[in-house]
């Protein structure tokens, strides 16, 4: 087949990724699994997966590769093949990113729960008169807290943008003429926004790691 080389590379990459995922999942502490059991690591259009374990993603990528093989055999148009390849590439990238950031994801889940608790306490405190101790609350707001809040905010934005892209790509399949051009431009705009959002996420994750590194070194 003309595309045997492409399919072979994709299967080889998947096999390598599968081993990394198996090692990752096996090394997960029980408390991390529990903390993230209801956490969506990806946009639902990218993966149907909850929790810290990433192995369910492997089967979904494998299914995509099989579908790509069928499309190649049917000799479908180039845009359909390119879209399928881009989807597989996005899934590979997403899993690799998730492998590198599970620790941050666990802490983000802790922070999200802590933030919900603090919002509840703040709501209760607003019912009381000002006791003159507001400065204490502001004093305990550390940089790590703010960074995790910002991380969660950008992760939510990224999921919304990814969902919008999926919607637009579905619309594009039935568009013609000027409507098709308009939808393509909207997709490009969304991809630019998603790119900037992902850059921000990477930056925040790096800042978290830099912030926590001295603490981790001190506690070894």
N, C-alpha and C positions, 0 to 999 in steps of 0.2 A: 504494500500500500504506500501511496505517496507520502503519507504523514506518519509512517511507522516510527520514525525518529522522534517526532514530537510526543507521541503517545508513550514511547519507551522512557523518555526523559521525565515525563509527568509521573509515571508509575514509580520510577526510581526515586524521585523527590518525595513522593507520598510514603514510600517504604521507609526512607530516612526519617521523615517527620513522624511516622507512626512510632518508631523506636524512641524518639525524643518525648513523645506524648506519654508513652507507656512508663518511661522513667519518671516523668513529671507526676503522673497520677499516683504511682506507687509511693512516691516520696511525700505525698500530701499528709500532713498531720490530721488526725480526726477532728480537731477543733476548727481547722481551716475549712474542711468539708462541710461541717455543720454551719459555720458562719455564712458560707456562700451558697448554701443549698438552694436558696430561692433567688439568687442573683443571676441576671441575664448578662453573660459576658459579651454577647454580640447582638447586633440588630437581628430581629427574628427573620428578616428576609435573607440574612447571610447564613445563619445557622439556627437550627432548632435545638437549643442546648441551654441547660441551667446548671449552675453550680461550678465548683472549682475544677472538677475533672473534665478533661478535654477530649477523651477518646471518642465520644459520640461524633465529634467533628470529622474524624477520619473516614467513617463510613459514608458520610455525606459528600466528602470530596471524591471518594472512590466512585460514588454514583454519578457525579458530574463528569468524571473522566470517561466512564462507560457511555454516557449520553453523548459526549463529544465524539467518541469513536463511531457511534451510530450516525451522527450528523455528517461526519466525514465520509462514511460509506454511502450515504444518500446524496453526497455531493451538493449539499446546501450552499446557499450564497455566502460570499466572503464575510459580509457583515454579521451574519448569524454565527459563523465560526469564530470570528474575532470576539464577539460578545461572550461566547461560551468560554473562550480562553481567558478573557479578562476576569470573568467570574471566578474561575478556578484560581487564578493568580491572586485575586482579592482574598479568597478563602485561605490560601497558603499563608499570605502575609498576616491575616488576622490571627491565625492560630500561633504563628511564630511570635507575634506581639504578645499574645495572651500567655504564652510560655514564659516570656521574660518579665511579665508584670503580675503574676499571680500573687506574689507577696504584697504588692501595692494594692491589688484588688481586695485582699483579705483585710488590710488596714483601712481601706476605703469603706468596706462594709461595716467594720467596727465604728468608724467615724460617722457613718450615716445613722447607725443606731444611736450613737452618743448624741448626735445633733438632734435627732427626734426627741430624745429624752430631755435635752436642754431646752428645746422649744416648748415642751410641755411644762417644764419647771418655770420657764420665763412667763408663760401664760398664767401660771398660778401666782407668780410673784407680782404680776401687774395688778392683781386684785388687792394687794396690800399697799399701804402707804410707803413712801420712800423712806427707807431706814437710814440712809446716809452711807450705805456700804456698796454703792454701785461700782465704785472703783475696783473692788475685788473681782467682780465679774469680768471687767475689761482686762484685768491683770492676768487672768488665767487663759486668755485667748492667745495661744501660742501660734507660731508660724506654721507648724505641722497641721494644726486644725484648719487654718485658712487654706493651706495648700490642698488638703484633701477635699474641702468644700469646693474649691475651684476645679479640682479634678472631676468630681462627680458632676458638676455643672457642664463641663465640656464633654464628658462621656454621654450625657443625656442629649446634648446638642448633636453630637456625631450620630447617635442612633436615629434622631429625627431626620437629619439630612439624608442618611442612608435610606430611610424609609421613603422619603420624598423622591429620591433618585429612582428607586424601584417602581414607584407609581408612574413617574414620567416615562420610564422605559416601556412600561405596559401601554401607556397612551400612545407612545411613538409608533408602536407596531400597527396602529390603525389610522395613522396620520398621513396626509398627502399634501403636496404643494407647500404653500406658505405656513400652514399649521405645523407641518413636519419640521421645517426650518426653525420655527419659533420654539418648538418643543426641544429640538436638538440644542438650541442656544441655552434654554433653561437647564438642560442636563449638564451642559458644560459649566454653567454658573454654579450649579449645586456641587459639581465635582471640585471646583476651585474652593468653594466654602468648606467642603469636607476636608480638602487638603490642608487648608489653614487650621482647621479645627484639630486635625490629627497632629499637625506640627505643635500646636499649643499643648495637646495632651502629652506628647513626647517631652516637651520642655518642662511641663509641670512634674512629670514622673522623674525626670532627671533632677529637678530641684528637690523633690522629696528624698531621693536617694542621697543627694549631697547634704541635705539637712540632717538626715538620720545617720549618715556614716560616722561622724564623730561620736555619737551616742553609742552606736553598735561597737565601735572600737574600744570605747571606755568600759563597756560591760563584758568584754571577752575575758 
